[in-house]
Amino acid sequence: LAARGPLVNNAARVFKEVFTMATIRPGFPGNLSGEQQAAVGDLGVRLASDMARPNGQYLVSMMGGTECFLCRLLRARGWDADEAQKLCGEILAYRLEQSLDTIVKRIVGEQPLQKWDDPNWHPEIKNDAVKKVAPFMPCGRHGFTATGQVVEIWRINQLRPTDILEKCTKEEISLWWHFHLESGMQSTLDGAAKYKHALQGQILVFDLHGFGVRHLHRSCISLLISLFGIGQSKYPESLNRVFVLNAPTLFSGVWNAVKGVLNERTRLKIVMTNKSMHEDLEKLIPPERMPVFLGGKCPCNIGEVLSAFGSGFTKLTVAARSETAVPIDVPENAILSWEFRTDGKDIKFGVVMFASGGYKQGAPYDAAPVIVEIAKSGSKGDSIAQTITGCKAGTYVLIFDNRYSMMSSKTVMYSLEVCDSEMPVAVDSGNVGRAVGESVVTGVPTPAATPGASGGASAVNFP
């Protein structure tokens, strides 16, 4: 070894380079082809003056430095330097228009955005508009992966489209969303520095447990697509992986609409399953950091600060040793969706069906076809939601049974929704990323939903 020291040192250097390239994805700093390196150099010359301006310097630093910044622009535009240069100009102009360089400090001051030992900690919001919108958005960041990637979770079951649109203005929602995106970019940078790992995008998790008819609200779908369009067009390459869990059959119509506004790179990052977990996500988040509602051991308060129960809920008190029946008429092949929660206590719940015109108030239901077996719900304050597609015409009766309780009455908040089998959620893909609030729903109906209950066990066939 002493005689061949230079050879050994050279071998060690080559091994380190090969190992580094094997652990860094292609197209990222440290693993660029010759053509890609040339494109980075060319784009750097073109954008030199832009990157030297104060807002350009800030953006470059937030995106991980010059090389990371240039690579992100080029990856987002298929390594086309002309298109990447155009994208940079659009982003810088948009950031000036929205005053994004200072938005985080204006809303949370000098507070840190996260605490490393507490994934549920969040800074105090000092802006009234953002503070107003935040409780209606069931999303948040829940710590980091072992390599410093931010984990962001959306609990769709807690989303109340009617409340958002009735109680928050489009300007307030826009401000909240831009703060959310900016704070996410800062947290991504912080995570990479803390864990001493190469800068990577966020891990985004959508938990669709409880996805129902109310989530097909046309205006809300339009709004959410506009918001995510801003993220895709003005914060390129911010995502590493997207996991959609508990995807019901009912969601396929929404997905057909949404996928049209996503570029190919984004679509390739999305993994969907009708199960409550995906093996790739399990590898990224250790059990002690995985939220309880996703099968882990870590308490998670995302979505639990929603105010009240929503404008579409009805309050019901079920006395001790009694039951209450809630009937609803459903037409042929319609979609029926319900959700309920108790005041922290359990209650028995079930659904039966009567033929059209065959139900009378107080009628016994022992002989009626059972849609959902009557059993203790285990709600205890948590939402229980389910959707039935391809319904037969008749009267569906929700039964809240408290006969087993000798002393305690139970308070239930419930909602019922019925809609036709055809759901108008088609989207004009040319409008993605425009100003928040402009409609992007065209009204073209999607194919009818597949018959059957939309729960975790349903078959999901996404293109």
Legacy VTK file of the C-alpha trace (Angstrom):
# vtk DataFile Version 3.0
C-alpha trace
ASCII
DATASET POLYDATA
POINTS 463 float
0.000 0.000 0.000
2.888 2.343 0.837
4.475 1.678 -2.547
1.259 2.269 -4.363
-0.067 5.161 -2.269
-1.094 7.392 -5.207
-2.952 4.490 -6.839
-4.851 3.692 -3.619
-5.731 7.346 -3.093
-6.971 7.597 -6.651
-9.086 4.440 -6.216
-10.591 5.896 -3.032
-11.430 9.109 -4.866
-13.079 7.227 -7.752
-15.045 5.047 -5.314
-16.271 8.132 -3.468
-17.400 9.754 -6.722
-19.217 6.613 -7.897
-20.836 6.085 -4.486
-21.946 9.730 -4.389
-23.488 9.487 -7.856
-25.278 6.278 -6.871
-26.930 7.984 -3.889
-27.840 11.233 -5.686
-30.611 11.147 -8.234
-29.718 12.003 -11.843
-30.210 15.665 -12.666
-29.232 16.876 -9.215
-25.972 18.610 -8.279
-23.318 15.921 -7.971
-24.855 13.648 -10.594
-25.126 15.592 -13.837
-24.363 14.379 -17.333
-22.072 16.361 -19.586
-25.021 17.903 -21.439
-26.716 18.794 -18.169
-23.574 20.457 -16.838
-23.360 22.477 -20.029
-27.008 23.531 -19.663
-26.384 24.612 -16.052
-23.405 26.712 -17.169
-25.373 28.280 -20.027
-28.359 29.131 -17.815
-26.066 30.547 -15.126
-24.652 33.042 -17.641
-28.129 34.008 -18.826
-29.458 34.565 -15.313
-26.376 36.219 -13.811
-27.976 39.673 -13.634
-31.269 38.300 -12.273
-29.494 36.317 -9.568
-27.470 39.387 -8.580
-30.563 41.444 -7.726
-31.789 41.354 -4.090
-34.918 39.304 -4.840
-32.869 36.971 -7.044
-30.258 36.491 -4.321
-32.986 35.664 -1.804
-34.665 33.121 -4.098
-31.373 31.427 -4.949
-30.503 31.084 -1.255
-33.956 29.674 -0.430
-33.632 27.094 -3.202
-30.309 25.791 -1.934
-27.704 27.884 -3.730
-26.855 28.666 -7.332
-26.344 25.138 -8.667
-29.439 23.741 -6.953
-31.482 26.705 -8.197
-30.366 26.306 -11.812
-30.904 22.541 -11.750
-34.432 22.963 -10.387
-35.372 25.350 -13.178
-33.882 23.067 -15.817
-35.472 19.872 -14.444
-38.848 21.623 -14.381
-38.489 22.507 -18.069
-36.921 19.326 -19.406
-33.395 20.816 -19.490
-34.450 23.427 -22.024
-32.401 26.520 -21.131
-34.723 28.895 -23.022
-37.794 27.647 -21.151
-35.922 27.604 -17.834
-34.883 31.237 -18.343
-38.507 32.166 -19.071
-39.657 30.311 -15.950
-37.161 32.216 -13.807
-38.483 35.550 -15.078
-42.072 34.499 -14.337
-41.195 33.393 -10.803
-39.260 36.548 -9.928
-42.019 38.802 -11.287
-44.668 36.866 -9.374
-42.691 37.032 -6.143
-42.350 40.800 -6.425
-46.068 41.132 -7.128
-46.999 39.059 -4.059
-44.208 40.413 -1.781
-43.138 36.855 -0.998
-39.606 37.573 0.232
-40.972 38.999 3.482
-44.207 37.059 3.935
-42.894 34.580 6.517
-41.483 37.289 8.777
-44.666 39.345 8.399
-46.792 36.429 9.598
-44.695 34.655 12.249
-41.911 37.140 12.942
-38.585 35.659 14.016
-40.087 32.445 15.398
-38.668 29.127 14.146
-40.959 27.234 11.798
-40.485 23.908 13.603
-38.973 22.318 16.677
-36.874 19.256 15.970
-38.081 17.323 19.028
-41.803 18.115 18.597
-43.409 17.497 15.174
-46.715 18.974 16.413
-45.244 22.371 17.313
-46.146 25.317 15.104
-45.272 29.012 15.391
-47.866 31.522 16.540
-49.536 33.230 13.577
-49.574 37.007 13.957
-51.624 37.877 10.868
-55.412 37.977 11.299
-56.237 36.794 7.768
-53.910 33.789 7.914
-55.058 33.007 11.447
-58.659 33.000 10.192
-58.030 30.597 7.297
-55.653 28.163 9.013
-58.267 26.293 11.124
-60.241 25.427 7.986
-57.251 23.868 6.218
-56.620 20.339 7.585
-52.983 20.233 6.629
-49.644 20.749 8.279
-46.048 19.635 8.478
-45.241 16.730 10.742
-41.501 16.524 11.227
-38.883 15.214 8.830
-37.657 11.991 7.309
-34.297 10.534 8.327
-32.700 12.466 5.452
-34.268 15.824 6.352
-37.228 15.892 3.973
-40.252 17.804 5.250
-43.373 15.646 5.719
-46.623 17.460 4.929
-49.985 15.775 5.590
-53.503 16.628 4.393
-56.439 15.002 6.237
-59.150 15.328 3.629
-61.868 13.981 5.945
-61.551 17.199 7.972
-61.955 19.441 4.935
-65.201 21.469 4.979
-65.512 23.056 1.514
-68.688 24.980 2.350
-67.162 26.506 5.473
-63.998 27.580 3.663
-65.883 29.336 0.877
-68.505 30.915 3.140
-66.258 32.139 5.946
-63.013 33.043 4.175
-62.429 35.448 1.295
-60.339 34.512 -1.720
-57.775 37.134 -0.731
-57.428 35.610 2.745
-57.051 32.111 1.297
-54.454 33.362 -1.167
-52.397 34.955 1.601
-52.536 31.791 3.710
-51.469 29.638 0.766
-48.493 31.802 -0.161
-47.349 31.766 3.462
-47.762 27.970 3.470
-45.633 27.595 0.343
-42.932 29.994 1.535
-42.689 28.421 4.972
-42.465 25.015 3.288
-39.530 26.167 1.187
-37.792 27.489 4.311
-38.484 24.267 6.250
-37.066 22.202 3.381
-33.846 24.188 3.544
-33.727 23.920 7.350
-34.228 20.150 7.225
-31.387 19.610 4.786
-29.055 21.711 6.954
-30.100 20.036 10.207
-29.746 16.482 8.881
-26.637 17.334 6.814
-28.113 15.887 3.657
-28.488 17.052 0.078
-31.470 19.344 -0.483
-34.524 17.324 -1.522
-38.201 18.068 -2.036
-41.036 17.579 0.414
-42.917 14.362 1.100
-46.609 15.117 0.612
-49.256 12.768 2.067
-52.982 12.950 1.289
-55.087 10.821 3.621
-58.416 10.325 1.814
-60.069 8.376 4.630
-63.653 9.669 4.769
-63.584 11.216 1.288
-67.215 11.832 0.410
-69.733 13.716 -1.689
-69.117 17.025 0.081
-65.541 17.013 -1.222
-66.876 17.157 -4.790
-67.915 20.782 -4.254
-67.294 22.400 -7.665
-66.028 25.746 -6.403
-63.785 24.135 -3.811
-62.231 21.787 -6.375
-61.623 24.800 -8.599
-59.995 26.669 -5.728
-57.742 23.790 -4.660
-56.578 23.152 -8.219
-55.699 26.839 -8.551
-53.743 26.718 -5.286
-51.768 23.616 -6.218
-51.220 25.094 -9.667
-49.406 28.013 -8.034
-47.228 25.557 -6.159
-46.366 23.687 -9.339
-45.633 26.735 -11.505
-44.061 29.156 -9.005
-42.249 26.664 -6.729
-40.862 24.151 -9.253
-39.392 20.854 -8.095
-40.535 21.372 -4.498
-41.938 17.851 -4.188
-40.019 14.613 -3.857
-42.867 12.103 -3.497
-46.649 12.341 -3.159
-48.570 9.566 -1.409
-52.356 9.342 -1.755
-53.676 6.906 0.871
-57.151 5.402 1.418
-58.153 6.423 -2.109
-61.814 5.386 -2.648
-63.448 4.594 -5.964
-65.291 7.912 -5.692
-61.970 9.742 -5.992
-61.261 8.426 -9.481
-63.463 11.119 -11.048
-61.569 13.856 -9.221
-58.231 12.326 -10.189
-59.214 12.280 -13.865
-59.813 16.020 -13.573
-56.726 16.868 -11.544
-54.159 14.864 -13.495
-54.804 16.987 -16.565
-53.257 20.035 -14.903
-50.169 18.241 -13.594
-46.988 18.090 -15.619
-45.431 14.715 -16.318
-42.661 15.070 -13.723
-45.229 15.744 -10.996
-47.474 12.862 -12.067
-44.542 10.449 -11.901
-43.962 11.398 -8.255
-47.505 10.386 -7.209
-48.245 7.005 -5.650
-51.882 6.027 -4.998
-53.347 3.193 -2.967
-56.718 2.328 -1.475
-54.869 1.049 1.586
-54.051 3.067 4.701
-50.295 2.862 4.138
-47.713 2.386 1.387
-44.460 0.508 1.909
-42.381 3.325 0.423
-43.813 5.795 2.934
-43.126 3.394 5.793
-39.467 3.342 4.773
-39.276 7.128 4.889
-40.923 7.797 8.259
-39.975 5.752 11.346
-42.907 4.385 13.445
-42.180 6.744 16.343
-42.681 9.707 13.976
-45.584 8.253 11.950
-48.970 9.779 12.984
-51.342 7.512 14.886
-54.091 7.881 12.259
-51.641 6.424 9.691
-50.786 3.455 11.894
-47.784 4.943 13.706
-47.069 5.832 17.313
-46.861 9.622 17.170
-49.817 11.831 18.181
-50.658 14.317 15.455
-52.904 17.366 15.743
-53.266 18.111 12.032
-56.905 18.892 11.230
-58.005 18.761 14.847
-58.199 22.529 15.352
-61.141 22.976 12.987
-63.639 25.316 14.597
-67.082 23.926 15.500
-68.426 21.098 13.366
-69.127 22.884 10.112
-72.215 24.573 8.740
-73.499 21.381 7.107
-73.880 19.433 10.366
-77.016 18.789 12.384
-76.962 18.356 16.135
-78.802 15.375 17.575
-79.239 14.283 21.207
-79.942 10.589 21.740
-81.352 9.985 25.226
-80.236 7.082 27.396
-82.066 3.802 26.687
-83.353 5.115 23.339
-82.477 5.318 19.658
-83.004 7.857 16.895
-83.626 7.153 13.219
-82.675 9.635 10.487
-84.313 8.822 7.115
-83.300 10.172 3.720
-84.791 9.438 0.297
-82.236 8.411 -2.314
-82.917 8.114 -6.076
-81.730 5.262 -8.267
-77.970 5.025 -8.860
-77.238 8.085 -6.689
-74.342 8.556 -4.285
-75.074 8.740 -0.550
-72.486 10.110 1.858
-72.655 10.548 5.624
-70.408 11.668 8.409
-70.921 11.863 12.163
-69.066 12.275 15.412
-70.089 12.124 19.046
-69.234 14.334 21.996
-66.454 11.992 23.065
-68.629 8.977 23.877
-69.413 5.857 21.890
-72.750 5.006 20.269
-74.121 2.206 18.149
-74.628 3.068 14.505
-76.072 1.328 11.469
-77.920 1.895 8.192
-80.944 0.032 6.813
-82.992 0.553 3.663
-86.688 0.572 2.848
-88.282 0.494 -0.586
-89.453 3.866 -1.887
-92.581 4.880 0.033
-92.234 1.936 2.403
-90.842 3.745 5.437
-93.004 5.283 8.175
-91.613 7.117 11.184
-91.136 4.647 14.020
-91.498 1.615 11.748
-89.558 -1.471 12.886
-86.489 -2.141 10.824
-85.716 -5.713 11.840
-86.729 -7.072 8.442
-85.241 -4.212 6.384
-82.146 -4.892 4.263
-79.032 -3.966 6.205
-76.589 -1.589 4.508
-74.308 -1.159 7.528
-74.567 -3.535 10.491
-75.550 -1.827 13.736
-72.500 -1.853 16.012
-70.578 0.434 18.331
-68.986 3.075 16.163
-65.990 3.870 18.328
-66.302 7.531 17.301
-65.554 9.020 20.717
-65.113 12.449 19.171
-63.498 11.325 15.903
-65.308 11.626 12.580
-66.837 8.496 11.067
-67.553 8.879 7.353
-68.603 6.604 4.520
-69.907 6.904 0.977
-72.164 4.478 -0.881
-72.166 4.662 -4.673
-74.628 3.152 -7.135
-77.488 3.237 -4.594
-80.817 1.528 -5.238
-83.821 3.858 -5.021
-85.398 3.890 -1.569
-85.378 5.389 1.895
-82.087 4.918 3.727
-82.342 5.151 7.518
-79.360 6.015 9.714
-79.826 4.587 13.191
-78.115 6.008 16.258
-78.694 3.443 18.986
-78.105 4.365 22.640
-80.385 1.741 24.223
-77.466 0.019 25.886
-76.632 3.127 27.943
-78.615 3.246 31.191
-77.730 6.793 32.304
-75.832 8.747 29.647
-77.338 10.597 26.711
-75.159 11.067 23.621
-74.733 14.158 21.468
-74.161 13.473 17.772
-73.242 15.879 14.983
-74.094 14.409 11.583
-74.346 15.376 7.919
-76.024 13.647 4.985
-75.463 14.345 1.312
-76.907 12.850 -1.849
-75.811 13.593 -5.395
-76.291 12.171 -8.876
-73.992 9.463 -10.161
-72.427 11.917 -12.616
-70.157 14.444 -10.904
-69.106 17.605 -12.796
-65.482 18.059 -11.841
-63.720 18.316 -15.202
-61.014 20.976 -15.394
-59.620 23.282 -18.036
-55.928 22.323 -17.949
-54.894 25.595 -19.559
-55.830 27.578 -16.469
-53.612 25.958 -13.868
-51.633 28.351 -11.725
-53.618 31.486 -12.477
-54.891 33.869 -9.833
-56.697 32.300 -6.898
-60.444 32.482 -7.222
-60.763 32.366 -11.014
-62.927 29.426 -11.995
-61.245 26.447 -13.664
-64.184 24.027 -13.619
-65.743 23.535 -17.026
-68.784 21.553 -15.920
-68.157 18.566 -18.174
-69.427 15.516 -16.248
-67.108 12.636 -15.527
-68.129 8.999 -16.004
-70.503 7.545 -13.429
-68.973 6.289 -10.211
-68.346 2.598 -9.789
-71.097 0.967 -7.640
-70.108 -0.048 -4.147
-69.031 1.433 -0.866
-66.018 3.736 -1.057
-63.893 2.561 1.838
-60.380 1.288 2.368
-61.168 -2.104 0.858
-62.642 -0.786 -2.395
-60.884 -1.558 -5.652
-59.305 1.532 -7.187
-58.260 1.511 -10.818
-56.456 4.771 -11.528
-55.009 5.313 -14.996
LINES 1 464
463 0 1 2 3 4 5 6 7 8 9 10 11 12 13 14 15 16 17 18 19 20 21 22 23 24 25 26 27 28 29 30 31 32 33 34 35 36 37 38 39 40 41 42 43 44 45 46 47 48 49 50 51 52 53 54 55 56 57 58 59 60 61 62 63 64 65 66 67 68 69 70 71 72 73 74 75 76 77 78 79 80 81 82 83 84 85 86 87 88 89 90 91 92 93 94 95 96 97 98 99 100 101 102 103 104 105 106 107 108 109 110 111 112 113 114 115 116 117 118 119 120 121 122 123 124 125 126 127 128 129 130 131 132 133 134 135 136 137 138 139 140 141 142 143 144 145 146 147 148 149 150 151 152 153 154 155 156 157 158 159 160 161 162 163 164 165 166 167 168 169 170 171 172 173 174 175 176 177 178 179 180 181 182 183 184 185 186 187 188 189 190 191 192 193 194 195 196 197 198 199 200 201 202 203 204 205 206 207 208 209 210 211 212 213 214 215 216 217 218 219 220 221 222 223 224 225 226 227 228 229 230 231 232 233 234 235 236 237 238 239 240 241 242 243 244 245 246 247 248 249 250 251 252 253 254 255 256 257 258 259 260 261 262 263 264 265 266 267 268 269 270 271 272 273 274 275 276 277 278 279 280 281 282 283 284 285 286 287 288 289 290 291 292 293 294 295 296 297 298 299 300 301 302 303 304 305 306 307 308 309 310 311 312 313 314 315 316 317 318 319 320 321 322 323 324 325 326 327 328 329 330 331 332 333 334 335 336 337 338 339 340 341 342 343 344 345 346 347 348 349 350 351 352 353 354 355 356 357 358 359 360 361 362 363 364 365 366 367 368 369 370 371 372 373 374 375 376 377 378 379 380 381 382 383 384 385 386 387 388 389 390 391 392 393 394 395 396 397 398 399 400 401 402 403 404 405 406 407 408 409 410 411 412 413 414 415 416 417 418 419 420 421 422 423 424 425 426 427 428 429 430 431 432 433 434 435 436 437 438 439 440 441 442 443 444 445 446 447 448 449 450 451 452 453 454 455 456 457 458 459 460 461 462
